[in-house]
Amino acid sequence: MTAAKAKDASIGRAPEQLTLDERHKLTGQYIALEIYTPADLPLRRIEAIGDSIGDCVRMLKSRGLDPARFEFSRLGPPY
């Protein structure tokens, strides 16, 4: 699986659901997860992934999502 395919396959999944192979290919990528609020318990799933936070913001906007409702973090290696 290529890194591009791993990116596509990761959207909508929890980071914990990524396989070791996917996690290795995506190490160093930024992901966007919806921010928890007491009024809203979001699913912990990846909504955007990219080489930078800017890439994630663009992906969220292209999907009609508000980037202000998301936290961004960098994926580390699986272990």
C-alpha positions in Angstrom: 0.0 0.0 0.0 1.4 3.4 -0.9 1.3 6.4 1.4 -1.4 8.0 -0.8 -3.6 5.0 -0.5 -3.0 4.8 3.3 -4.1 8.5 3.5 -7.3 7.7 1.6 -8.0 4.6 3.7 -7.5 6.4 7.0 -10.2 9.0 6.6 -13.2 8.2 8.8 -11.2 5.7 11.0 -9.9 6.1 14.5 -6.1 6.4 14.7 -6.1 3.3 16.9 -7.6 1.3 14.0 -4.7 1.9 11.6 -2.7 -1.2 10.8 1.0 -1.2 11.6 1.8 -0.9 7.9 -0.6 2.2 7.6 0.9 3.7 10.7 4.4 3.4 9.4 3.5 4.9 6.0 1.7 7.8 7.7 4.3 8.6 10.4 5.0 12.3 10.4 1.6 13.2 8.8 -0.8 15.6 10.4 -4.3 14.5 11.3 -7.4 16.4 12.2 -9.7 15.0 14.9 -12.9 16.7 16.1 -12.5 18.5 19.4 -14.4 17.2 22.4 -16.9 19.5 24.0 -19.2 18.6 26.9 -22.2 19.2 24.7 -20.8 17.0 21.9 -19.0 13.7 22.2 -17.4 13.3 18.7 -16.2 10.0 17.4 -12.4 9.8 17.5 -11.9 9.5 13.8 -9.5 11.0 11.3 -11.4 13.7 9.2 -8.3 15.0 7.4 -4.7 14.0 6.9 -1.8 15.9 5.2 1.8 16.9 5.2 1.0 20.1 7.1 -1.8 21.6 9.2 -2.6 23.8 6.2 -3.2 20.7 4.1 -5.6 19.4 6.8 -7.4 22.7 6.9 -7.9 22.7 3.1 -9.2 19.2 3.2 -11.7 20.0 6.0 -12.9 23.1 4.1 -13.3 21.1 0.9 -15.5 18.7 2.8 -17.6 21.5 4.2 -16.3 21.1 7.7 -15.2 24.0 10.0 -11.5 23.7 10.9 -12.1 25.6 14.2 -13.9 22.5 15.5 -10.8 20.2 15.0 -7.5 19.6 16.8 -4.4 18.8 14.8 -1.7 16.4 15.8 1.2 14.7 14.1 1.1 10.9 13.9 4.1 9.2 15.5 5.4 5.8 14.8 3.3 2.9 16.1 5.7 2.0 18.8 
